[in-house]
Amino acid sequence: MSIRLIRQESQTPNVTNHDDARMVRYAYGGFDGFVKDRGSEIGYAIDGTSFVVQSGVLVLQGWEVEIDANGASISVPPNVSTLQYFSVYLEVNCGTDAATIKSTYQSGTYPDIPASDNLTANTVGVARLLLYQFTVTNGVISNVKKVVQRIEYSLYNISELRDGLQNGTIIPANAKSINSLEIKRDENGVLKIGDTIIPQRRLLYGDLQKLEVPISLPSDGSLVAFPIEWAQYKDKTIEIVARHADSNSSGRSVSVDHHVKITLHHNEMNLTYDLIDTEFFAIRTQTNVDGFYFKRGSGAVADDSYSIVAIYEIIQ
């Protein structure tokens, strides 16, 4: 059998596959599509005048459907000379507890697939999910387009949204409401969720996932030049992440990251000046030098190590 419903009825305990599907629908966040890394992820193959939907798992309103390694085939008419437009779709029929891959076609444009019932409300209803579209002339299949989308893990989506809002790659054009929370920019360009401000920052150096080498601060207190033209950041706020590693009594190193925000004022840029001096690090500007120098802070412990691991520009 090339296609089956994953969940079947259970007599003991008396849990129906409708109960399972309702739970799964919520677990997938209401999204329909194919499951990542399962089988061929609903790929396709063309076998003469047959269009083959390859292996994987599909989810439609919480109903999980598995296509095995044999795939599910749709035959196309071999002797039609006029251009035909095909739509291939999954159908889940709760009245018969069956899943089927079907197709519909017409000339001129891609046909719509039949409308779906809400399978949570209608336990004997039928739902459908568009998978592929392609054209056929004289039995030749071409212009294949995969329509069904992969269901992303929700944690990935949340992380991507959070990072995008912070670094400015995701900018809502207008206010949007998600779970009754409004995401918007106010008249000053400040991004908010409800009344909470979302701070945004742009990475200038480093990565806390160790994609770049930290700037080590020498134990003798000497200065380390930093290769960024700081003049372009006059009167802007910079966040510096410093890492302090000390050795405890067992000899094991313990690292702690400290976040410090400073504003770079115009009148401090071309003077020999200790801009900031913390327990962990100090920043010095030099006369007529467009740049910054890092060194250990005045409160640094001699036997411990200190480094700069990331620098951000605060956008708002």
Buried (B, 14 or more C-beta within 10 A) or exposed (E): EBBBBBBEEEEEEEEBBBEBBBEBBEEBEEEBBBBEEBBBBBBBEBEEBBBBBBBBBBBBBBBBBBBBEEBBBBEBEEEBEEEBBBBBBBBBBBEEBBBBBBBBBEEEEBBEBEEBBEBBEEEEBBBBBBBBBBBBEEBEBEEBEBBBEBBEEEEEEEEEEEEEBBBEEBEEEEEEEEEEEEBBBEEEEBBBEEEEEBEBBEBBBBEEEEEEEBBEBEBEEEBBEBEBEBEEBEEBBBBBBBBBEEEEEEEEEEEEEBEBEBEBEEEEBBEEBEBBBBBBBBBBBBEEBEBBBBBBBEEBBEEBBBBBBBBBBBBB
